[in-house]
Amino acid sequence: MERPTWAPGEVDLERPSAARVYDYYLGGYHNLAVDREFAEQAMLAMPELPLIMRTNRAFLRRSVRYLVGQGIRQFLDLGSGIPTVGNVHEIAQAAAPECRVVYVDKDPVAVAHSQVMLEGNQNASVLLADMRDYESVLASDAVVGLLNLSEPVAVLMFAVLHFVDSDEHAHQTVHGYLGAAASGSYLVVSHGTHESVGERGKQVERLYTRTDNPFYPRNQAQVGRLAEGLELVEPGVVYLPSWRPDSPEEVEDHPERSSTYAMVAVKP
């Protein structure tokens, strides 16, 4: 397979990437044939997957606007993925230009494109790292140079914790960051679940074992426990469309079809 000009040399062209598959679901073009073939197989089991991804992006926009409204001016976006329209820095800085954003991802394609997108933006940066290594992330030049953890920060984990292999490790990752954050900091999570889709979801889960990021869904109680010690923002742990929709029309008749829980919590 010929290597695209946008794919760094360390990218495995023969194995699907969760980040590039997500890009394909959203209509992006930074994906390979192996990613598209995988996504098409997954959509045979769950045709609503592209809609779920768009619903997740809508939650990102709503939650970031909410945080800016709460006075948050620092954002740490973990597992940020390949840039698409409506990134955290675009939303936050449109509302408050002084907002500072650090993106973190372990996918070199995602990081390479983020670097291009952020060129010339003094209030945004990107780091190539595995978010699970929170000590290294927090000690990195990107974080230390742009964020002040003695002031409130928003720790964003959109559609990424379901790639962490156990409740214990997911909890450690969340609280590794929140433990270092100031009082008044926020956690934002969206997390996949099989509670509403049953066997179809299990088919997708089995498919994801072929990618660089196997999928580990959790139920509502498990997702809620990730915010242990924090105060949940109303309406709590709910399906994506039900978290503070901009209008009643945004709440579907069956929000559980999003197969993804959303929550925002604040550190007391």
KEKE-3310 file (N, C-alpha, C; in steps of 0.2 Angstrom, whole numbers, plus 5000, padded with zeros to 4 digits):
npx = (5004:5003:5010:5001:5004:5001:5003:5013:5029:5029:5016:5006:5001:4993:4984:4969:4965:4958:4957:4957:4947:4936:4937:4933:4920:4915:4915:4928:4944:4956:4960:4963:4962:4960:4955:4942:4936:4935:4926:4915:4911:4908:4897:4888:4884:4880:4871:4869:4881:4889:4880:4880:4893:4893:4883:4891:4900:4892:4889:4902:4903:4893:4896:4909:4905:4897:4907:4915:4906:4906:4917:4929:4945:4955:4960:4962:4963:4961:4966:4962:4961:4959:4959:4944:4931:4925:4933:4940:4947:4943:4929:4930:4939:4932:4922:4929:4943:4955:4956:4965:4972:4977:4980:4980:4986:4989:4990:5000:4996:4985:4991:5000:4992:4985:4995:4998:4985:4985:4996:5003:4994:4995:4989:4986:4991:4999:5002:5011:5007:5003:4988:4985:4997:4998:5007:5018:5012:5007:5019:5024:5032:5022:5010:5015:5020:5009:4997:4991:4990:4987:4976:4959:4955:4949:4947:4946:4938:4933:4924:4935:4938:4932:4942:4951:4956:4951:4940:4947:4959:4954:4948:4960:4967:4958:4958:4971:4973:4963:4967:4978:4973:4967:4955:4938:4940:4935:4928:4925:4916:4913:4906:4906:4893:4884:4872:4860:4860:4863:4867:4871:4880:4890:4895:4901:4911:4918:4924:4932:4943:4952:4958:4970:4965:4956:4939:4930:4916:4905:4893:4880:4881:4895:4901:4897:4904:4917:4918:4919:4921:4919:4908:4893:4887:4871:4862:4867:4873:4869:4862:4869:4861:4853:4860:4860:4853:4853:4841:4823:4821:4832:4833:4831:4817:4821:4834:4843:4848:4860:4869:4879:4885:4885:4894:4897:4907:4912:4927:4926)
npy = (4994:5011:5024:5037:5055:5062:5053:5048:5040:5030:5025:5011:5004:4993:4990:4994:5010:5017:5030:5035:5028:5034:5046:5043:5040:5052:5059:5063:5063:5058:5044:5027:5013:5001:5006:5011:5000:4992:5001:5000:4987:4987:4996:4988:4980:4990:5002:5015:5021:5032:5043:5042:5046:5059:5065:5064:5074:5085:5085:5088:5101:5108:5105:5111:5125:5127:5125:5136:5146:5144:5150:5143:5143:5135:5120:5103:5091:5075:5061:5066:5065:5065:5081:5089:5099:5111:5110:5109:5121:5130:5132:5136:5147:5155:5160:5165:5172:5171:5158:5143:5128:5112:5098:5080:5065:5048:5045:5046:5052:5060:5069:5075:5082:5090:5099:5106:5112:5120:5129:5145:5148:5154:5150:5137:5120:5104:5087:5072:5058:5044:5045:5038:5038:5048:5055:5058:5066:5077:5082:5087:5098:5104:5105:5110:5122:5129:5127:5131:5123:5126:5133:5132:5119:5111:5094:5084:5070:5064:5051:5041:5034:5022:5014:5011:4997:4992:4995:4999:5004:5014:5022:5026:5033:5044:5050:5052:5064:5073:5073:5081:5093:5109:5114:5117:5113:5104:5088:5080:5068:5057:5041:5025:5012:4996:4994:4998:4992:4979:4963:4968:4978:4970:4964:4974:4977:4965:4967:4978:4973:4970:4982:4996:5000:4991:4989:4994:4993:5002:5001:5012:5014:5011:5021:5032:5030:5033:5046:5047:5056:5068:5081:5079:5087:5093:5086:5074:5057:5054:5049:5055:5064:5070:5078:5093:5099:5111:5114:5109:5101:5094:5083:5067:5055:5043:5043:5034:5028:5033:5026:5030:5037:5052:5064:5078:5084:5092:5097:5098)
npz = (5000:4996:5005:5011:5010:5022:5032:5045:5046:5056:5056:5055:5041:5039:5049:5057:5064:5078:5080:5066:5061:5068:5062:5049:5051:5054:5042:5038:5029:5033:5033:5030:5018:5025:5037:5032:5027:5039:5046:5038:5040:5054:5054:5048:5058:5067:5061:5065:5069:5063:5066:5080:5082:5078:5087:5098:5096:5096:5109:5114:5110:5117:5130:5131:5129:5140:5151:5148:5151:5165:5169:5166:5159:5155:5146:5145:5134:5132:5122:5110:5096:5078:5070:5068:5061:5073:5085:5102:5105:5095:5099:5112:5112:5103:5112:5122:5120:5127:5131:5135:5127:5128:5118:5118:5112:5106:5094:5079:5067:5071:5079:5071:5062:5070:5074:5063:5061:5073:5071:5074:5084:5099:5111:5111:5110:5106:5111:5109:5116:5127:5135:5147:5154:5165:5173:5165:5155:5163:5167:5155:5143:5135:5143:5155:5150:5146:5154:5170:5184:5196:5196:5191:5179:5164:5162:5149:5142:5129:5122:5125:5136:5135:5129:5138:5148:5160:5174:5185:5180:5172:5182:5189:5179:5177:5190:5192:5184:5189:5203:5203:5199:5202:5215:5210:5197:5182:5176:5161:5152:5139:5136:5129:5129:5130:5135:5129:5116:5116:5108:5096:5099:5105:5094:5088:5097:5097:5084:5086:5093:5083:5080:5085:5097:5107:5113:5127:5134:5146:5160:5166:5179:5181:5174:5181:5193:5189:5192:5206:5221:5216:5211:5203:5189:5185:5172:5178:5175:5159:5143:5128:5120:5130:5139:5144:5132:5118:5113:5115:5104:5101:5109:5107:5103:5108:5116:5121:5110:5106:5112:5121:5136:5145:5155:5166:5179:5194:5204:5221)
capx = (5000:5007:5009:4999:5009:4999:5004:5020:5032:5028:5009:5005:4996:4989:4980:4964:4966:4952:4956:4956:4940:4932:4938:4929:4913:4913:4916:4934:4947:4962:4959:4965:4957:4959:4950:4936:4934:4933:4921:4909:4909:4905:4891:4883:4881:4876:4871:4869:4888:4891:4876:4882:4899:4891:4880:4896:4903:4887:4890:4908:4902:4888:4900:4914:4902:4895:4913:4917:4901:4907:4923:4935:4949:4960:4957:4966:4959:4964:4963:4958:4959:4961:4955:4938:4928:4922:4937:4939:4950:4939:4923:4932:4942:4927:4918:4934:4949:4961:4956:4971:4970:4982:4977:4985:4984:4995:4990:5004:4992:4981:4995:5003:4987:4984:5001:4996:4979:4987:5001:5002:4989:4999:4985:4984:4997:4997:5007:5010:5008:4997:4984:4986:5003:4996:5012:5022:5008:5006:5025:5027:5033:5016:5006:5018:5021:5002:4992:4993:4986:4985:4970:4954:4956:4944:4950:4941:4939:4927:4924:4941:4939:4930:4947:4955:4954:4948:4937:4953:4964:4950:4948:4967:4968:4954:4960:4978:4973:4959:4971:4983:4970:4964:4948:4934:4942:4930:4929:4920:4917:4908:4908:4901:4889:4880:4866:4854:4860:4864:4871:4874:4886:4895:4898:4906:4916:4923:4927:4937:4949:4957:4961:4975:4962:4950:4933:4928:4910:4903:4886:4879:4884:4902:4903:4896:4909:4923:4918:4920:4924:4918:4901:4890:4883:4864:4857:4871:4875:4863:4863:4872:4857:4850:4864:4859:4852:4852:4833:4820:4821:4838:4832:4827:4812:4825:4841:4848:4851:4867:4874:4885:4884:4889:4893:4901:4908:4917:4930:4925)
capy = (5000:5017:5028:5044:5060:5064:5047:5048:5033:5025:5023:5004:5004:4987:4989:4999:5014:5019:5038:5036:5025:5039:5052:5041:5040:5059:5061:5065:5060:5056:5037:5022:5008:4997:5009:5012:4993:4991:5005:4998:4981:4989:4999:4983:4978:4996:5007:5022:5023:5039:5047:5042:5050:5067:5066:5065:5080:5090:5085:5092:5108:5110:5105:5117:5131:5127:5127:5143:5150:5143:5153:5139:5146:5130:5114:5097:5087:5069:5057:5071:5062:5069:5087:5090:5106:5112:5107:5112:5127:5134:5133:5140:5153:5160:5163:5168:5171:5169:5151:5139:5121:5107:5092:5074:5059:5044:5043:5051:5056:5065:5074:5079:5086:5095:5103:5110:5116:5125:5134:5152:5149:5154:5148:5130:5115:5097:5082:5065:5054:5040:5049:5034:5040:5055:5059:5061:5071:5083:5085:5088:5105:5107:5106:5115:5129:5132:5127:5132:5118:5129:5136:5127:5117:5106:5088:5082:5063:5062:5044:5038:5030:5015:5011:5009:4990:4990:5000:5001:5008:5020:5026:5028:5038:5050:5053:5055:5071:5077:5073:5086:5099:5113:5114:5120:5110:5100:5082:5079:5061:5053:5034:5020:5007:4991:4993:4999:4989:4971:4959:4972:4981:4965:4962:4980:4976:4960:4970:4983:4969:4971:4989:4998:5001:4987:4993:4991:4997:5001:5003:5019:5015:5011:5027:5037:5029:5037:5053:5047:5061:5074:5083:5078:5093:5091:5081:5068:5053:5053:5048:5061:5070:5072:5082:5100:5101:5118:5115:5102:5097:5090:5077:5062:5051:5037:5045:5028:5025:5036:5021:5033:5041:5059:5067:5083:5084:5097:5095:5102)
capz = (5000:4995:5011:5010:5012:5028:5036:5047:5044:5061:5056:5052:5036:5038:5055:5058:5069:5081:5078:5059:5060:5070:5057:5044:5053:5054:5036:5036:5024:5035:5035:5025:5015:5030:5042:5029:5027:5046:5048:5035:5044:5060:5052:5046:5064:5070:5055:5068:5072:5061:5070:5087:5083:5077:5093:5103:5094:5098:5117:5115:5109:5122:5137:5131:5130:5147:5155:5147:5155:5172:5170:5164:5153:5153:5144:5143:5130:5132:5117:5106:5090:5072:5070:5063:5062:5079:5090:5108:5105:5091:5102:5118:5110:5100:5117:5127:5116:5131:5133:5133:5126:5126:5116:5119:5108:5105:5087:5076:5062:5075:5082:5065:5059:5076:5074:5057:5063:5078:5069:5075:5089:5105:5116:5110:5109:5105:5114:5107:5122:5129:5141:5153:5158:5167:5176:5160:5152:5167:5167:5149:5142:5133:5149:5160:5147:5144:5159:5177:5187:5203:5194:5188:5172:5162:5159:5144:5140:5125:5119:5125:5142:5134:5126:5144:5148:5166:5178:5190:5176:5170:5188:5190:5174:5178:5196:5191:5182:5194:5209:5202:5197:5208:5217:5204:5190:5179:5172:5156:5150:5136:5136:5126:5132:5126:5138:5125:5110:5117:5104:5091:5102:5106:5088:5086:5102:5094:5079:5088:5095:5078:5080:5090:5103:5109:5115:5133:5136:5153:5161:5168:5186:5181:5171:5186:5198:5187:5195:5213:5225:5212:5211:5196:5186:5183:5174:5180:5170:5155:5136:5125:5118:5136:5143:5143:5125:5117:5112:5116:5098:5101:5113:5103:5107:5111:5117:5122:5103:5106:5115:5124:5142:5145:5162:5168:5186:5196:5209:5226)
cpx = (5004:5005:5007:5004:5007:5000:5011:5022:5030:5020:5009:4999:4991:4984:4975:4966:4959:4951:4954:4949:4935:4931:4933:4922:4910:4913:4922:4938:4954:4962:4961:4960:4955:4954:4943:4933:4931:4927:4914:4907:4906:4898:4886:4880:4877:4877:4871:4876:4890:4886:4878:4889:4897:4887:4885:4899:4899:4888:4896:4907:4898:4892:4905:4911:4900:4901:4915:4913:4902:4914:4930:4938:4955:4957:4962:4962:4963:4961:4959:4957:4961:4956:4950:4935:4924:4926:4937:4941:4946:4932:4925:4934:4937:4923:4923:4941:4955:4961:4962:4969:4976:4979:4983:4982:4990:4995:4995:5001:4988:4985:4998:4998:4985:4989:5000:4990:4981:4992:4999:4997:4993:4996:4983:4991:4994:5003:5005:5012:5002:4994:4985:4992:5003:5002:5017:5018:5008:5013:5028:5027:5026:5011:5009:5019:5014:4997:4995:4988:4984:4978:4965:4955:4950:4948:4944:4943:4933:4929:4931:4942:4937:4936:4952:4952:4951:4945:4943:4957:4960:4950:4955:4968:4964:4957:4967:4978:4969:4963:4976:4980:4967:4957:4944:4936:4936:4932:4923:4921:4911:4910:4903:4899:4886:4873:4859:4854:4862:4869:4874:4880:4891:4898:4903:4912:4921:4927:4933:4943:4954:4960:4967:4972:4956:4945:4931:4922:4909:4896:4886:4882:4892:4904:4903:4902:4916:4923:4917:4924:4923:4910:4898:4886:4876:4865:4861:4873:4869:4866:4865:4867:4853:4854:4864:4858:4851:4844:4830:4820:4827:4838:4828:4822:4816:4832:4846:4851:4858:4872:4880:4882:4888:4888:4898:4901:4913:4920:4929:4931)
cpy = (5006:5021:5035:5049:5063:5059:5047:5040:5028:5022:5016:5005:4998:4985:4995:5003:5017:5027:5039:5033:5031:5045:5050:5042:5048:5063:5064:5061:5058:5049:5033:5017:5003:5000:5010:5005:4991:4994:5002:4991:4983:4992:4994:4980:4984:5002:5014:5024:5030:5044:5048:5047:5058:5069:5068:5072:5086:5091:5089:5099:5111:5111:5110:5123:5132:5129:5134:5148:5150:5147:5149:5142:5141:5123:5109:5092:5080:5064:5061:5069:5067:5075:5087:5097:5106:5109:5112:5120:5132:5136:5138:5146:5158:5163:5167:5167:5169:5162:5147:5132:5117:5100:5086:5068:5055:5042:5048:5055:5061:5071:5078:5084:5092:5101:5108:5115:5122:5130:5141:5153:5148:5151:5140:5126:5108:5092:5075:5061:5050:5043:5045:5035:5047:5059:5062:5067:5077:5086:5088:5096:5108:5109:5111:5122:5133:5132:5128:5128:5120:5133:5131:5125:5112:5100:5085:5075:5061:5056:5041:5033:5023:5011:5009:5002:4988:4996:5003:5006:5015:5025:5030:5034:5045:5054:5055:5062:5075:5078:5079:5093:5103:5112:5119:5118:5105:5094:5082:5073:5060:5046:5029:5015:5002:4991:4994:4995:4981:4968:4963:4975:4977:4964:4968:4979:4971:4963:4974:4979:4969:4977:4990:4999:4997:4991:4990:4995:4997:5004:5010:5020:5015:5018:5032:5036:5032:5044:5053:5052:5068:5075:5083:5085:5090:5091:5074:5064:5051:5051:5055:5066:5073:5077:5089:5102:5108:5119:5109:5098:5092:5084:5072:5058:5045:5039:5040:5026:5028:5031:5024:5038:5047:5061:5073:5083:5089:5095:5100:5105)
cpz = (5000:5001:5009:5013:5019:5034:5038:5046:5049:5060:5052:5047:5035:5044:5056:5064:5072:5079:5071:5057:5062:5065:5051:5045:5053:5047:5034:5031:5026:5038:5029:5023:5021:5036:5039:5029:5034:5048:5045:5038:5050:5059:5050:5053:5068:5065:5058:5070:5069:5065:5077:5087:5082:5083:5098:5102:5096:5106:5118:5115:5115:5129:5137:5132:5137:5152:5154:5151:5162:5174:5169:5158:5152:5152:5142:5140:5128:5127:5112:5099:5084:5071:5065:5065:5069:5085:5096:5108:5101:5095:5108:5117:5107:5106:5122:5124:5120:5133:5131:5133:5125:5124:5117:5116:5107:5098:5083:5071:5065:5077:5076:5062:5064:5075:5068:5058:5068:5077:5070:5080:5096:5111:5116:5108:5108:5108:5111:5113:5123:5136:5148:5157:5160:5170:5171:5156:5156:5168:5161:5148:5139:5138:5153:5157:5146:5149:5166:5181:5194:5202:5191:5181:5171:5159:5155:5142:5135:5121:5119:5131:5140:5130:5132:5147:5155:5170:5183:5186:5174:5176:5189:5185:5175:5184:5196:5189:5187:5201:5209:5200:5203:5209:5212:5197:5188:5176:5167:5152:5145:5135:5133:5130:5128:5130:5134:5118:5110:5112:5099:5093:5103:5100:5086:5091:5100:5089:5081:5091:5089:5077:5085:5096:5104:5113:5122:5136:5143:5154:5164:5175:5186:5178:5177:5192:5196:5190:5203:5216:5221:5213:5204:5195:5184:5175:5176:5174:5165:5148:5133:5124:5124:5140:5140:5135:5124:5115:5113:5110:5097:5104:5109:5107:5110:5111:5118:5115:5102:5108:5119:5130:5142:5153:5162:5176:5188:5203:5215:5229)
residu = (MET:GLU:ARG:PRO:THR:TRP:ALA:PRO:GLY:GLU:VAL:ASP:LEU:GLU:ARG:PRO:SER:ALA:ALA:ARG:VAL:TYR:ASP:TYR:TYR:LEU:GLY:GLY:TYR:HIS:ASN:LEU:ALA:VAL:ASP:ARG:GLU:PHE:ALA:GLU:GLN:ALA:MET:LEU:ALA:MET:PRO:GLU:LEU:PRO:LEU:ILE:MET:ARG:THR:ASN:ARG:ALA:PHE:LEU:ARG:ARG:SER:VAL:ARG:TYR:LEU:VAL:GLY:GLN:GLY:ILE:ARG:GLN:PHE:LEU:ASP:LEU:GLY:SER:GLY:ILE:PRO:THR:VAL:GLY:ASN:VAL:HIS:GLU:ILE:ALA:GLN:ALA:ALA:ALA:PRO:GLU:CYS:ARG:VAL:VAL:TYR:VAL:ASP:LYS:ASP:PRO:VAL:ALA:VAL:ALA:HIS:SER:GLN:VAL:MET:LEU:GLU:GLY:ASN:GLN:ASN:ALA:SER:VAL:LEU:LEU:ALA:ASP:MET:ARG:ASP:TYR:GLU:SER:VAL:LEU:ALA:SER:ASP:ALA:VAL:VAL:GLY:LEU:LEU:ASN:LEU:SER:GLU:PRO:VAL:ALA:VAL:LEU:MET:PHE:ALA:VAL:LEU:HIS:PHE:VAL:ASP:SER:ASP:GLU:HIS:ALA:HIS:GLN:THR:VAL:HIS:GLY:TYR:LEU:GLY:ALA:ALA:ALA:SER:GLY:SER:TYR:LEU:VAL:VAL:SER:HIS:GLY:THR:HIS:GLU:SER:VAL:GLY:GLU:ARG:GLY:LYS:GLN:VAL:GLU:ARG:LEU:TYR:THR:ARG:THR:ASP:ASN:PRO:PHE:TYR:PRO:ARG:ASN:GLN:ALA:GLN:VAL:GLY:ARG:LEU:ALA:GLU:GLY:LEU:GLU:LEU:VAL:GLU:PRO:GLY:VAL:VAL:TYR:LEU:PRO:SER:TRP:ARG:PRO:ASP:SER:PRO:GLU:GLU:VAL:GLU:ASP:HIS:PRO:GLU:ARG:SER:SER:THR:TYR:ALA:MET:VAL:ALA:VAL:LYS:PRO)
# end
